[in-house]
Amino acid sequence: MNQSKVIVLAIIAVLFAILAYSSTYVVQQAESAIVLRFGNPQVVIDEPGLKLKMPIADQVILLDRRVLNFDAPAQELLTRDQKRVVISAFVRYQITNSLKFYQVGRTYSNAESQIRSVLGSTLRSVIGNVALADTLTPKRADIMRQIHTELTRQAAEPYGIKIVDVRFKRVDLPAQNSDAVFNSMRKQRAQEAARIRAEGAREARQKTAEADKERVVKIAEARKQSEILRGQADGEAIKIYNEAFGRDPAFFDFYRSLQAMQDGLKGDTTTYVGPPNGDFFRFFGSELGKPAKTQ
């Protein structure tokens, strides 16, 4: 075999390899393929594997069937209560109709641009009908469902895609409104604290008054009971004294005289100078019951 034949065979092998390469393509598990013949769609292939096509005439467009996502730019919106809010969101979508997606959107960027446009108008419409506080409460889930429904109707179905999810990444206040909102929140918290303190003071006064009332009632009852017991004891003592003194009047006279002396001669410095005359001193220097003799 001469050199010219080798060159010819090499050229034929290269041409065959090029023809084979241009006649086959591979569809991955997460892809779908659209075969275009001179720019016109011919067939959509969803099954993975090695496929054949006509060289030169056929062109293959591969589309990702996995869940894709993109971020929407932040927008400054006006709420129902005339509060400005800056919202940034993201969208997750999936191609469900490859042929419609290619015919309408052609590329991912075109489809995502349409979704962004619909998302912006939907956000302005939905946020404009809710209060600012609703975006920070469980009502936020209802807002997201409304946006999801509108995106599906206006952007998903015409493009052959499915909106898997849409979420707010951040909900912020414009810089010029932050201080005003902060001051308003601080005033509200101060008013709430003052109200709680006032209620606490009122409750404290009420409990103190109830405690004072209960203390007065208990003291009065205790005094009443003590007076009753003291009266009963005094009555019992008088009864005993009467019984005792009734048995011996002379001893009673002597006992009462000692009590009078004890009351009249109080203190360690009391001094009496003079004769023990008079009825007050009748028991001085005498036997019990007999008056003292005057010297």
Secondary structure as UniProt FT lines:
FT   HELIX           3..22
FT   STRAND          24..27
FT   TURN            29..30
FT   STRAND          31..37
FT   TURN            38..39
FT   STRAND          40..45
FT   STRAND          49..52
FT   TURN            55..57
FT   STRAND          58..64
FT   STRAND          68..78
FT   TURN            80..81
FT   STRAND          84..95
FT   HELIX           98..104
FT   HELIX           108..127
FT   TURN            128..129
FT   HELIX           132..136
FT   TURN            138..139
FT   HELIX           140..151
FT   HELIX           152..156
FT   HELIX           157..159
FT   STRAND          161..172
FT   HELIX           175..247
FT   HELIX           249..264
FT   TURN            268..269
FT   HELIX           279..281
FT   TURN            282..285
FT   TURN            288..289
//
